[in-house]
Amino acid sequence: MKKLTVFAFLVVAFLLTACQTKSVTGEVVSVNGGSYKNATPKELNTMLKNKDFVFVNVHIPFAGNITGTDLSIAYDQIENELAQLPSDKNAKIFLYCRSGHMSTIAAEKLVSLGYTNVWSLKGGMVEWEKAGFDLEK
């Protein structure tokens, strides 16, 4: 009986822990050639805690970075700078800009080139700051 009680306790503890772990799914945006995902500032903040993506600032001119940024590639040059991105088109790439407009353009371009795991920050750095998160200037 003690073993069953301990087992039941462990199962409940595991389930409670699993429920507390928030998995970010993002909002799917369908475009020609596939789709990408939009994430809110809170979702991005969660994702940055266990970063498993290439984080790219596509805004021009420079207006700051979110901590953890890996690359700065102008949104309108993304196609010419593919050598800086992972060669695996299934690799997760997260784009952002000041308002979300430039990262949307860059995301659509990457999807049209066959990238399958592209993310964009909804509302860009403007919404990031409104949500209470800092920028590196």
N, CA, C and O atoms as CSV, one atom per row, in Angstrom:
chain,resi,resn,atom,element,x,y,z
A,1,MET,N,N,0.826,-1.198,0.000
A,1,MET,CA,C,0.000,0.000,0.000
A,1,MET,C,C,0.868,1.258,0.000
A,1,MET,O,O,0.541,2.242,-0.663
A,2,LYS,N,N,1.984,1.221,0.753
A,2,LYS,CA,C,2.864,2.388,0.798
A,2,LYS,C,C,3.446,2.692,-0.577
A,2,LYS,O,O,3.571,3.852,-0.968
A,3,LYS,N,N,3.803,1.631,-1.310
A,3,LYS,CA,C,4.367,1.833,-2.640
A,3,LYS,C,C,3.347,2.494,-3.565
A,3,LYS,O,O,3.691,3.379,-4.348
A,4,LEU,N,N,2.102,2.062,-3.468
A,4,LEU,CA,C,1.048,2.635,-4.301
A,4,LEU,C,C,0.825,4.102,-3.955
A,4,LEU,O,O,0.628,4.925,-4.849
A,5,THR,N,N,0.855,4.437,-2.672
A,5,THR,CA,C,0.677,5.820,-2.229
A,5,THR,C,C,1.827,6.690,-2.729
A,5,THR,O,O,1.603,7.803,-3.206
A,6,VAL,N,N,3.047,6.192,-2.621
A,6,VAL,CA,C,4.216,6.947,-3.085
A,6,VAL,C,C,4.136,7.130,-4.607
A,6,VAL,O,O,4.407,8.216,-5.120
A,7,PHE,N,N,3.767,6.075,-5.313
A,7,PHE,CA,C,3.635,6.156,-6.765
A,7,PHE,C,C,2.576,7.186,-7.150
A,7,PHE,O,O,2.806,8.004,-8.041
A,8,ALA,N,N,1.429,7.156,-6.494
A,8,ALA,CA,C,0.350,8.101,-6.783
A,8,ALA,C,C,0.819,9.528,-6.509
A,8,ALA,O,O,0.520,10.435,-7.286
A,9,PHE,N,N,1.542,9.735,-5.426
A,9,PHE,CA,C,2.066,11.051,-5.090
A,9,PHE,C,C,3.010,11.548,-6.184
A,9,PHE,O,O,2.934,12.707,-6.590
A,10,LEU,N,N,3.899,10.675,-6.660
A,10,LEU,CA,C,4.842,11.058,-7.700
A,10,LEU,C,C,4.130,11.408,-9.009
A,10,LEU,O,O,4.521,12.351,-9.698
A,11,VAL,N,N,3.099,10.658,-9.345
A,11,VAL,CA,C,2.343,10.934,-10.560
A,11,VAL,C,C,1.663,12.305,-10.458
A,11,VAL,O,O,1.718,13.101,-11.395
A,12,VAL,N,N,1.027,12.571,-9.324
A,12,VAL,CA,C,0.362,13.861,-9.124
A,12,VAL,C,C,1.382,14.995,-9.162
A,12,VAL,O,O,1.123,16.029,-9.778
A,13,ALA,N,N,2.522,14.826,-8.524
A,13,ALA,CA,C,3.560,15.856,-8.516
A,13,ALA,C,C,4.062,16.118,-9.932
A,13,ALA,O,O,4.268,17.268,-10.319
A,14,PHE,N,N,4.255,15.053,-10.702
A,14,PHE,CA,C,4.695,15.207,-12.088
A,14,PHE,C,C,3.666,15.971,-12.907
A,14,PHE,O,O,4.021,16.883,-13.654
A,15,LEU,N,N,2.407,15.612,-12.775
A,15,LEU,CA,C,1.350,16.279,-13.525
A,15,LEU,C,C,1.228,17.747,-13.153
A,15,LEU,O,O,1.015,18.590,-14.024
A,16,LEU,N,N,1.359,18.061,-11.881
A,16,LEU,CA,C,1.298,19.459,-11.452
A,16,LEU,C,C,2.467,20.254,-12.019
A,16,LEU,O,O,2.295,21.396,-12.446
A,17,THR,N,N,3.633,19.666,-12.025
A,17,THR,CA,C,4.807,20.330,-12.588
A,17,THR,C,C,4.631,20.544,-14.080
A,17,THR,O,O,4.954,21.614,-14.595
A,18,ALA,N,N,4.128,19.548,-14.772
A,18,ALA,CA,C,3.920,19.659,-16.213
A,18,ALA,C,C,2.921,20.753,-16.535
A,18,ALA,O,O,3.084,21.470,-17.523
A,19,CYS,N,N,1.902,20.889,-15.723
A,19,CYS,CA,C,0.888,21.921,-15.962
A,19,CYS,C,C,1.449,23.318,-15.745
A,19,CYS,O,O,0.971,24.278,-16.350
A,20,GLN,N,N,2.445,23.441,-14.898
A,20,GLN,CA,C,3.021,24.753,-14.622
A,20,GLN,C,C,4.021,25.178,-15.686
A,20,GLN,O,O,4.306,26.368,-15.826
A,21,THR,N,N,4.560,24.218,-16.441
A,21,THR,CA,C,5.511,24.540,-17.484
A,21,THR,C,C,4.739,25.035,-18.692
A,21,THR,O,O,3.989,24.284,-19.316
A,22,LYS,N,N,4.929,26.300,-19.016
A,22,LYS,CA,C,4.187,26.887,-20.128
A,22,LYS,C,C,4.954,26.676,-21.424
A,22,LYS,O,O,6.088,27.130,-21.580
A,23,SER,N,N,4.327,25.998,-22.321
A,23,SER,CA,C,4.888,25.790,-23.640
A,23,SER,C,C,4.344,26.890,-24.550
A,23,SER,O,O,3.140,27.149,-24.564
A,24,VAL,N,N,5.212,27.520,-25.294
A,24,VAL,CA,C,4.799,28.598,-26.172
A,24,VAL,C,C,4.483,28.006,-27.544
A,24,VAL,O,O,5.326,27.357,-28.163
A,25,THR,N,N,3.271,28.238,-28.004
A,25,THR,CA,C,2.863,27.705,-29.302
A,25,THR,C,C,2.801,28.785,-30.370
A,25,THR,O,O,2.908,28.473,-31.556
A,26,GLY,N,N,2.632,30.038,-29.989
A,26,GLY,CA,C,2.569,31.131,-30.941
A,26,GLY,C,C,1.295,31.121,-31.762
A,26,GLY,O,O,0.529,30.157,-31.751
A,27,GLU,N,N,1.089,32.217,-32.474
A,27,GLU,CA,C,-0.061,32.375,-33.358
A,27,GLU,C,C,0.408,32.098,-34.783
A,27,GLU,O,O,1.296,32.783,-35.290
A,28,VAL,N,N,-0.184,31.100,-35.426
A,28,VAL,CA,C,0.211,30.731,-36.784
A,28,VAL,C,C,-0.307,31.769,-37.778
A,28,VAL,O,O,-1.481,32.138,-37.762
A,29,VAL,N,N,0.597,32.229,-38.641
A,29,VAL,CA,C,0.261,33.181,-39.694
A,29,VAL,C,C,0.537,32.492,-41.029
A,29,VAL,O,O,1.688,32.195,-41.352
A,30,SER,N,N,-0.506,32.243,-41.795
A,30,SER,CA,C,-0.355,31.593,-43.098
A,30,SER,C,C,0.024,32.620,-44.157
A,30,SER,O,O,-0.573,33.693,-44.249
A,31,VAL,N,N,1.026,32.269,-44.949
A,31,VAL,CA,C,1.494,33.125,-46.038
A,31,VAL,C,C,1.771,32.239,-47.247
A,31,VAL,O,O,1.751,31.013,-47.142
A,32,ASN,N,N,2.029,32.861,-48.388
A,32,ASN,CA,C,2.372,32.083,-49.580
A,32,ASN,C,C,3.585,31.208,-49.287
A,32,ASN,O,O,4.624,31.705,-48.852
A,33,GLY,N,N,3.453,29.926,-49.521
A,33,GLY,CA,C,4.571,29.010,-49.333
A,33,GLY,C,C,4.625,28.349,-47.978
A,33,GLY,O,O,5.483,27.494,-47.756
A,34,GLY,N,N,3.739,28.709,-47.053
A,34,GLY,CA,C,3.776,28.082,-45.734
A,34,GLY,C,C,3.225,28.987,-44.654
A,34,GLY,O,O,2.202,29.646,-44.834
A,35,SER,N,N,3.922,29.009,-43.523
A,35,SER,CA,C,3.472,29.833,-42.404
A,35,SER,C,C,4.646,30.143,-41.486
A,35,SER,O,O,5.695,29.500,-41.543
A,36,TYR,N,N,4.441,31.140,-40.644
A,36,TYR,CA,C,5.365,31.458,-39.561
A,36,TYR,C,C,4.519,31.691,-38.326
A,36,TYR,O,O,3.290,31.668,-38.400
A,37,LYS,N,N,5.167,31.916,-37.187
A,37,LYS,CA,C,4.427,32.121,-35.946
A,37,LYS,C,C,4.754,33.470,-35.344
A,37,LYS,O,O,5.904,33.907,-35.331
A,38,ASN,N,N,3.716,34.120,-34.845
A,38,ASN,CA,C,3.875,35.348,-34.070
A,38,ASN,C,C,3.864,34.985,-32.596
A,38,ASN,O,O,3.079,34.141,-32.166
A,39,ALA,N,N,4.727,35.617,-31.829
A,39,ALA,CA,C,4.749,35.434,-30.379
A,39,ALA,C,C,4.603,36.794,-29.720
A,39,ALA,O,O,5.107,37.796,-30.227
A,40,THR,N,N,3.917,36.826,-28.594
A,40,THR,CA,C,3.779,38.051,-27.821
A,40,THR,C,C,5.078,38.296,-27.045
A,40,THR,O,O,5.908,37.395,-26.927
A,41,PRO,N,N,5.254,39.504,-26.519
A,41,PRO,CA,C,6.432,39.757,-25.687
A,41,PRO,C,C,6.550,38.776,-24.510
A,41,PRO,O,O,7.647,38.305,-24.210
A,42,LYS,N,N,5.445,38.468,-23.849
A,42,LYS,CA,C,5.505,37.518,-22.724
A,42,LYS,C,C,5.945,36.143,-23.196
A,42,LYS,O,O,6.726,35.471,-22.524
A,43,GLU,N,N,5.443,35.723,-24.355
A,43,GLU,CA,C,5.841,34.423,-24.893
A,43,GLU,C,C,7.327,34.421,-25.244
A,43,GLU,O,O,8.033,33.457,-24.947
A,44,LEU,N,N,7.807,35.497,-25.876
A,44,LEU,CA,C,9.228,35.584,-26.194
A,44,LEU,C,C,10.066,35.554,-24.932
A,44,LEU,O,O,11.093,34.877,-24.888
A,45,ASN,N,N,9.649,36.273,-23.908
A,45,ASN,CA,C,10.394,36.267,-22.656
A,45,ASN,C,C,10.511,34.843,-22.104
A,45,ASN,O,O,11.571,34.448,-21.618
A,46,THR,N,N,9.432,34.082,-22.179
A,46,THR,CA,C,9.459,32.677,-21.753
A,46,THR,C,C,10.435,31.882,-22.614
A,46,THR,O,O,11.222,31.088,-22.098
A,47,MET,N,N,10.382,32.095,-23.912
A,47,MET,CA,C,11.257,31.370,-24.840
A,47,MET,C,C,12.729,31.695,-24.603
A,47,MET,O,O,13.585,30.825,-24.761
A,48,LEU,N,N,13.029,32.919,-24.232
A,48,LEU,CA,C,14.421,33.321,-24.008
A,48,LEU,C,C,15.028,32.628,-22.792
A,48,LEU,O,O,16.250,32.526,-22.690
A,49,LYS,N,N,14.207,32.157,-21.883
A,49,LYS,CA,C,14.724,31.468,-20.694
A,49,LYS,C,C,15.356,30.134,-21.044
A,49,LYS,O,O,16.259,29.682,-20.339
A,50,ASN,N,N,14.910,29.496,-22.107
A,50,ASN,CA,C,15.479,28.241,-22.602
A,50,ASN,C,C,15.708,28.386,-24.100
A,50,ASN,O,O,15.180,27.616,-24.902
A,51,LYS,N,N,16.500,29.380,-24.460
A,51,LYS,CA,C,16.676,29.780,-25.860
A,51,LYS,C,C,17.186,28.619,-26.717
A,51,LYS,O,O,18.236,28.033,-26.455
A,52,ASP,N,N,16.404,28.317,-27.744
A,52,ASP,CA,C,16.759,27.249,-28.681
A,52,ASP,C,C,16.574,27.730,-30.120
A,52,ASP,O,O,16.142,26.968,-30.986
A,53,PHE,N,N,16.900,28.983,-30.365
A,53,PHE,CA,C,16.682,29.584,-31.673
A,53,PHE,C,C,17.751,30.626,-31.967
A,53,PHE,O,O,18.443,31.109,-31.070
A,54,VAL,N,N,17.867,30.956,-33.246
A,54,VAL,CA,C,18.719,32.065,-33.671
A,54,VAL,C,C,17.846,33.312,-33.604
A,54,VAL,O,O,16.775,33.368,-34.208
A,55,PHE,N,N,18.316,34.309,-32.862
A,55,PHE,CA,C,17.538,35.502,-32.555
A,55,PHE,C,C,18.075,36.665,-33.386
A,55,PHE,O,O,19.221,37.082,-33.220
A,56,VAL,N,N,17.227,37.187,-34.292
A,56,VAL,CA,C,17.691,38.152,-35.290
A,56,VAL,C,C,16.903,39.461,-35.224
A,56,VAL,O,O,15.676,39.472,-35.326
A,57,ASN,N,N,17.632,40.553,-35.053
A,57,ASN,CA,C,17.062,41.896,-35.127
A,57,ASN,C,C,17.129,42.323,-36.591
A,57,ASN,O,O,18.219,42.432,-37.154
A,58,VAL,N,N,15.966,42.568,-37.218
A,58,VAL,CA,C,15.935,42.932,-38.636
A,58,VAL,C,C,15.600,44.412,-38.851
A,58,VAL,O,O,15.386,44.835,-39.987
A,59,HIS,N,N,15.553,45.197,-37.776
A,59,HIS,CA,C,15.165,46.609,-37.898
A,59,HIS,C,C,16.309,47.457,-38.435
A,59,HIS,O,O,17.466,47.295,-38.049
A,60,ILE,N,N,15.950,48.365,-39.337
A,60,ILE,CA,C,16.877,49.407,-39.774
A,60,ILE,C,C,16.146,50.738,-39.723
A,60,ILE,O,O,14.969,50.798,-40.079
A,61,PRO,N,N,16.814,51.816,-39.288
A,61,PRO,CA,C,18.135,51.842,-38.691
A,61,PRO,C,C,18.101,51.258,-37.276
A,61,PRO,O,O,17.034,51.023,-36.709
A,62,PHE,N,N,19.283,51.035,-36.729
A,62,PHE,CA,C,19.384,50.432,-35.403
A,62,PHE,C,C,18.583,51.232,-34.380
A,62,PHE,O,O,18.702,52.454,-34.297
A,63,ALA,N,N,17.757,50.513,-33.594
A,63,ALA,CA,C,16.935,51.171,-32.568
A,63,ALA,C,C,17.045,50.453,-31.233
A,63,ALA,O,O,16.230,50.676,-30.337
A,64,GLY,N,N,18.057,49.586,-31.094
A,64,GLY,CA,C,18.238,48.834,-29.867
A,64,GLY,C,C,18.125,47.344,-30.128
A,64,GLY,O,O,17.694,46.908,-31.196
A,65,ASN,N,N,18.527,46.565,-29.114
A,65,ASN,CA,C,18.445,45.109,-29.172
A,65,ASN,C,C,17.718,44.575,-27.953
A,65,ASN,O,O,17.724,45.193,-26.888
A,66,ILE,N,N,17.108,43.448,-28.118
A,66,ILE,CA,C,16.601,42.679,-26.986
A,66,ILE,C,C,17.761,41.793,-26.536
A,66,ILE,O,O,18.438,41.192,-27.369
A,67,THR,N,N,17.992,41.709,-25.238
A,67,THR,CA,C,19.078,40.886,-24.713
A,67,THR,C,C,18.970,39.467,-25.265
A,67,THR,O,O,17.896,38.866,-25.269
A,68,GLY,N,N,20.085,38.952,-25.723
A,68,GLY,CA,C,20.119,37.605,-26.287
A,68,GLY,C,C,20.147,37.585,-27.799
A,68,GLY,O,O,20.196,36.517,-28.409
A,69,THR,N,N,20.114,38.782,-28.420
A,69,THR,CA,C,20.139,38.866,-29.875
A,69,THR,C,C,21.447,38.276,-30.415
A,69,THR,O,O,22.534,38.587,-29.927
A,70,ASP,N,N,21.317,37.423,-31.426
A,70,ASP,CA,C,22.482,36.791,-32.039
A,70,ASP,C,C,23.002,37.549,-33.256
A,70,ASP,O,O,24.210,37.644,-33.472
A,71,LEU,N,N,22.069,38.091,-34.053
A,71,LEU,CA,C,22.443,38.721,-35.317
A,71,LEU,C,C,21.622,39.971,-35.575
A,71,LEU,O,O,20.501,40.110,-35.086
A,72,SER,N,N,22.196,40.874,-36.349
A,72,SER,CA,C,21.447,42.007,-36.903
A,72,SER,C,C,21.566,41.906,-38.408
A,72,SER,O,O,22.658,42.011,-38.966
A,73,ILE,N,N,20.425,41.699,-39.067
A,73,ILE,CA,C,20.377,41.618,-40.520
A,73,ILE,C,C,19.206,42.493,-40.962
A,73,ILE,O,O,18.077,42.282,-40.521
A,74,ALA,N,N,19.463,43.466,-41.824
A,74,ALA,CA,C,18.398,44.336,-42.312
A,74,ALA,C,C,17.303,43.495,-42.971
A,74,ALA,O,O,17.592,42.590,-43.754
A,75,TYR,N,N,16.062,43.798,-42.651
A,75,TYR,CA,C,14.923,43.025,-43.147
A,75,TYR,C,C,14.925,42.894,-44.663
A,75,TYR,O,O,14.542,41.853,-45.197
A,76,ASP,N,N,15.353,43.944,-45.358
A,76,ASP,CA,C,15.319,43.920,-46.816
A,76,ASP,C,C,16.580,43.304,-47.428
A,76,ASP,O,O,16.745,43.286,-48.648
A,77,GLN,N,N,17.470,42.797,-46.557
A,77,GLN,CA,C,18.682,42.116,-47.015
A,77,GLN,C,C,18.726,40.653,-46.557
A,77,GLN,O,O,19.723,39.965,-46.773
A,78,ILE,N,N,17.662,40.188,-45.934
A,78,ILE,CA,C,17.663,38.840,-45.342
A,78,ILE,C,C,17.996,37.781,-46.390
A,78,ILE,O,O,18.724,36.833,-46.096
A,79,GLU,N,N,17.472,37.928,-47.609
A,79,GLU,CA,C,17.726,36.949,-48.672
A,79,GLU,C,C,19.203,36.938,-49.076
A,79,GLU,O,O,19.731,35.900,-49.473
A,80,ASN,N,N,19.866,38.089,-48.975
A,80,ASN,CA,C,21.280,38.186,-49.347
A,80,ASN,C,C,22.220,37.774,-48.219
A,80,ASN,O,O,23.429,37.681,-48.429
A,81,GLU,N,N,21.684,37.527,-47.029
A,81,GLU,CA,C,22.505,37.207,-45.863
A,81,GLU,C,C,22.217,35.801,-45.319
A,81,GLU,O,O,22.445,35.535,-44.139
A,82,LEU,N,N,21.727,34.921,-46.162
A,82,LEU,CA,C,21.369,33.569,-45.716
A,82,LEU,C,C,22.558,32.808,-45.145
A,82,LEU,O,O,22.370,31.904,-44.331
A,83,ALA,N,N,23.766,33.148,-45.546
A,83,ALA,CA,C,24.957,32.475,-45.035
A,83,ALA,C,C,25.114,32.678,-43.527
A,83,ALA,O,O,25.775,31.881,-42.861
A,84,GLN,N,N,24.510,33.743,-42.985
A,84,GLN,CA,C,24.580,33.989,-41.544
A,84,GLN,C,C,23.566,33.142,-40.765
A,84,GLN,O,O,23.704,32.949,-39.557
A,85,LEU,N,N,22.554,32.643,-41.467
A,85,LEU,CA,C,21.492,31.855,-40.831
A,85,LEU,C,C,21.836,30.378,-40.908
A,85,LEU,O,O,22.678,29.979,-41.712
A,86,PRO,N,N,21.185,29.553,-40.072
A,86,PRO,CA,C,21.441,28.110,-40.148
A,86,PRO,C,C,21.127,27.573,-41.543
A,86,PRO,O,O,20.162,27.999,-42.177
A,87,SER,N,N,21.943,26.638,-42.013
A,87,SER,CA,C,21.685,26.033,-43.322
A,87,SER,C,C,20.490,25.086,-43.262
A,87,SER,O,O,19.847,24.827,-44.280
A,88,ASP,N,N,20.195,24.571,-42.074
A,88,ASP,CA,C,19.032,23.708,-41.873
A,88,ASP,C,C,17.775,24.570,-41.906
A,88,ASP,O,O,17.557,25.389,-41.013
A,89,LYS,N,N,16.960,24.393,-42.917
A,89,LYS,CA,C,15.768,25.226,-43.074
A,89,LYS,C,C,14.671,24.891,-42.069
A,89,LYS,O,O,13.632,25.550,-42.049
A,90,ASN,N,N,14.889,23.876,-41.235
A,90,ASN,CA,C,13.954,23.553,-40.153
A,90,ASN,C,C,14.393,24.156,-38.822
A,90,ASN,O,O,13.683,24.037,-37.823
A,91,ALA,N,N,15.558,24.803,-38.802
A,91,ALA,CA,C,16.049,25.421,-37.568
A,91,ALA,C,C,15.131,26.574,-37.169
A,91,ALA,O,O,14.584,27.271,-38.024
A,92,LYS,N,N,14.969,26.762,-35.862
A,92,LYS,CA,C,14.106,27.839,-35.369
A,92,LYS,C,C,14.841,29.175,-35.475
A,92,LYS,O,O,15.954,29.341,-34.977
A,93,ILE,N,N,14.178,30.117,-36.141
A,93,ILE,CA,C,14.706,31.471,-36.316
A,93,ILE,C,C,13.647,32.444,-35.809
A,93,ILE,O,O,12.498,32.404,-36.248
A,94,PHE,N,N,14.038,33.317,-34.883
A,94,PHE,CA,C,13.109,34.291,-34.307
A,94,PHE,C,C,13.546,35.684,-34.736
A,94,PHE,O,O,14.675,36.101,-34.475
A,95,LEU,N,N,12.631,36.405,-35.402
A,95,LEU,CA,C,12.899,37.740,-35.932
A,95,LEU,C,C,12.153,38.807,-35.132
A,95,LEU,O,O,11.069,38.560,-34.603
A,96,TYR,N,N,12.750,39.990,-35.054
A,96,TYR,CA,C,12.030,41.123,-34.469
A,96,TYR,C,C,12.542,42.424,-35.054
A,96,TYR,O,O,13.637,42.489,-35.613
A,97,CYS,N,N,11.729,43.457,-34.915
A,97,CYS,CA,C,12.082,44.808,-35.355
A,97,CYS,C,C,11.442,45.785,-34.371
A,97,CYS,O,O,11.086,45.392,-33.260
A,98,ARG,N,N,11.295,47.031,-34.756
A,98,ARG,CA,C,10.730,48.025,-33.834
A,98,ARG,C,C,9.234,47.836,-33.648
A,98,ARG,O,O,8.749,47.849,-32.516
A,99,SER,N,N,8.486,47.658,-34.746
A,99,SER,CA,C,7.024,47.616,-34.625
A,99,SER,C,C,6.391,46.283,-35.037
A,99,SER,O,O,5.216,46.038,-34.766
A,100,GLY,N,N,7.167,45.438,-35.684
A,100,GLY,CA,C,6.643,44.177,-36.196
A,100,GLY,C,C,6.497,44.150,-37.696
A,100,GLY,O,O,6.364,43.075,-38.280
A,101,HIS,N,N,6.519,45.316,-38.343
A,101,HIS,CA,C,6.331,45.387,-39.790
A,101,HIS,C,C,7.511,44.780,-40.555
A,101,HIS,O,O,7.315,43.954,-41.447
A,102,MET,N,N,8.719,45.185,-40.209
A,102,MET,CA,C,9.903,44.687,-40.924
A,102,MET,C,C,10.127,43.201,-40.667
A,102,MET,O,O,10.540,42.471,-41.569
A,103,SER,N,N,9.859,42.751,-39.449
A,103,SER,CA,C,10.045,41.323,-39.169
A,103,SER,C,C,8.996,40.484,-39.898
A,103,SER,O,O,9.263,39.334,-40.249
A,104,THR,N,N,7.810,41.041,-40.130
A,104,THR,CA,C,6.790,40.343,-40.914
A,104,THR,C,C,7.276,40.158,-42.348
A,104,THR,O,O,7.134,39.074,-42.916
A,105,ILE,N,N,7.841,41.192,-42.929
A,105,ILE,CA,C,8.368,41.109,-44.292
A,105,ILE,C,C,9.488,40.070,-44.366
A,105,ILE,O,O,9.520,39.245,-45.279
A,106,ALA,N,N,10.404,40.119,-43.396
A,106,ALA,CA,C,11.522,39.168,-43.380
A,106,ALA,C,C,11.027,37.737,-43.159
A,106,ALA,O,O,11.542,36.804,-43.775
A,107,ALA,N,N,10.034,37.558,-42.289
A,107,ALA,CA,C,9.475,36.228,-42.034
A,107,ALA,C,C,8.844,35.661,-43.306
A,107,ALA,O,O,9.050,34.495,-43.645
A,108,GLU,N,N,8.084,36.486,-43.995
A,108,GLU,CA,C,7.455,36.040,-45.242
A,108,GLU,C,C,8.507,35.650,-46.274
A,108,GLU,O,O,8.330,34.677,-47.006
A,109,LYS,N,N,9.592,36.401,-46.334
A,109,LYS,CA,C,10.668,36.097,-47.279
A,109,LYS,C,C,11.310,34.755,-46.935
A,109,LYS,O,O,11.532,33.929,-47.820
A,110,LEU,N,N,11.610,34.532,-45.641
A,110,LEU,CA,C,12.228,33.262,-45.247
A,110,LEU,C,C,11.306,32.080,-45.540
A,110,LEU,O,O,11.763,31.036,-46.006
A,111,VAL,N,N,10.021,32.239,-45.270
A,111,VAL,CA,C,9.060,31.172,-45.565
A,111,VAL,C,C,9.056,30.889,-47.066
A,111,VAL,O,O,9.038,29.728,-47.477
A,112,SER,N,N,9.073,31.940,-47.887
A,112,SER,CA,C,9.067,31.745,-49.342
A,112,SER,C,C,10.330,31.041,-49.827
A,112,SER,O,O,10.337,30.447,-50.906
A,113,LEU,N,N,11.398,31.107,-49.032
A,113,LEU,CA,C,12.662,30.448,-49.370
A,113,LEU,C,C,12.752,29.040,-48.791
A,113,LEU,O,O,13.775,28.370,-48.930
A,114,GLY,N,N,11.664,28.589,-48.133
A,114,GLY,CA,C,11.618,27.216,-47.641
A,114,GLY,C,C,11.891,27.035,-46.162
A,114,GLY,O,O,11.927,25.898,-45.690
A,115,TYR,N,N,12.084,28.106,-45.415
A,115,TYR,CA,C,12.287,27.972,-43.967
A,115,TYR,C,C,10.952,27.611,-43.313
A,115,TYR,O,O,9.913,28.175,-43.656
A,116,THR,N,N,10.991,26.674,-42.377
A,116,THR,CA,C,9.748,26.105,-41.834
A,116,THR,C,C,9.494,26.419,-40.364
A,116,THR,O,O,8.426,26.091,-39.848
A,117,ASN,N,N,10.443,27.044,-39.680
A,117,ASN,CA,C,10.294,27.278,-38.239
A,117,ASN,C,C,10.656,28.731,-37.912
A,117,ASN,O,O,11.547,29.004,-37.108
A,118,VAL,N,N,9.947,29.641,-38.554
A,118,VAL,CA,C,10.214,31.077,-38.421
A,118,VAL,C,C,9.212,31.680,-37.438
A,118,VAL,O,O,8.020,31.379,-37.482
A,119,TRP,N,N,9.716,32.531,-36.557
A,119,TRP,CA,C,8.906,33.224,-35.558
A,119,TRP,C,C,9.138,34.726,-35.681
A,119,TRP,O,O,10.188,35.166,-36.149
A,120,SER,N,N,8.154,35.501,-35.258
A,120,SER,CA,C,8.262,36.962,-35.279
A,120,SER,C,C,7.631,37.525,-34.008
A,120,SER,O,O,6.641,36.994,-33.506
A,121,LEU,N,N,8.216,38.605,-33.497
A,121,LEU,CA,C,7.685,39.256,-32.301
A,121,LEU,C,C,6.531,40.172,-32.684
A,121,LEU,O,O,6.726,41.172,-33.376
A,122,LYS,N,N,5.346,39.832,-32.238
A,122,LYS,CA,C,4.150,40.622,-32.532
A,122,LYS,C,C,4.272,41.992,-31.844
A,122,LYS,O,O,4.417,42.077,-30.624
A,123,GLY,N,N,4.210,43.048,-32.643
A,123,GLY,CA,C,4.312,44.403,-32.089
A,123,GLY,C,C,5.728,44.877,-31.873
A,123,GLY,O,O,5.938,46.023,-31.476
A,124,GLY,N,N,6.704,44.026,-32.123
A,124,GLY,CA,C,8.110,44.395,-32.055
A,124,GLY,C,C,8.586,44.951,-30.727
A,124,GLY,O,O,8.008,44.683,-29.673
A,125,MET,N,N,9.656,45.734,-30.803
A,125,MET,CA,C,10.268,46.309,-29.597
A,125,MET,C,C,9.333,47.282,-28.895
A,125,MET,O,O,9.440,47.481,-27.685
A,126,VAL,N,N,8.419,47.888,-29.640
A,126,VAL,CA,C,7.460,48.802,-29.023
A,126,VAL,C,C,6.622,48.040,-27.990
A,126,VAL,O,O,6.489,48.479,-26.847
A,127,GLU,N,N,6.062,46.907,-28.395
A,127,GLU,CA,C,5.248,46.098,-27.472
A,127,GLU,C,C,6.109,45.446,-26.397
A,127,GLU,O,O,5.659,45.271,-25.265
A,128,TRP,N,N,7.342,45.084,-26.741
A,128,TRP,CA,C,8.285,44.508,-25.773
A,128,TRP,C,C,8.469,45.481,-24.596
A,128,TRP,O,O,8.397,45.082,-23.434
A,129,GLU,N,N,8.706,46.751,-24.915
A,129,GLU,CA,C,8.895,47.753,-23.856
A,129,GLU,C,C,7.591,48.019,-23.114
A,129,GLU,O,O,7.609,48.173,-21.892
A,130,LYS,N,N,6.452,48.078,-23.818
A,130,LYS,CA,C,5.166,48.283,-23.168
A,130,LYS,C,C,4.866,47.179,-22.172
A,130,LYS,O,O,4.195,47.410,-21.166
A,131,ALA,N,N,5.361,45.975,-22.447
A,131,ALA,CA,C,5.142,44.836,-21.545
A,131,ALA,C,C,6.077,44.879,-20.342
A,131,ALA,O,O,6.010,44.016,-19.467
A,132,GLY,N,N,6.955,45.891,-20.299
A,132,GLY,CA,C,7.834,46.074,-19.137
A,132,GLY,C,C,9.224,45.481,-19.286
A,132,GLY,O,O,9.973,45.408,-18.312
A,133,PHE,N,N,9.578,45.059,-20.488
A,133,PHE,CA,C,10.900,44.471,-20.716
A,133,PHE,C,C,11.840,45.530,-21.274
A,133,PHE,O,O,11.413,46.482,-21.927
A,134,ASP,N,N,13.133,45.344,-21.004
A,134,ASP,CA,C,14.151,46.336,-21.377
A,134,ASP,C,C,14.763,46.060,-22.740
A,134,ASP,O,O,14.745,44.939,-23.248
A,135,LEU,N,N,15.305,47.131,-23.312
A,135,LEU,CA,C,16.094,47.057,-24.536
A,135,LEU,C,C,17.516,47.454,-24.219
A,135,LEU,O,O,17.763,48.249,-23.313
A,136,GLU,N,N,18.455,46.896,-24.971
A,136,GLU,CA,C,19.833,47.344,-24.926
A,136,GLU,C,C,19.968,48.423,-25.996
A,136,GLU,O,O,19.706,48.167,-27.171
A,137,LYS,N,N,20.364,49.599,-25.608
A,137,LYS,CA,C,20.487,50.715,-26.587
A,137,LYS,C,C,21.895,50.814,-27.110
A,137,LYS,O,O,22.188,51.681,-27.933
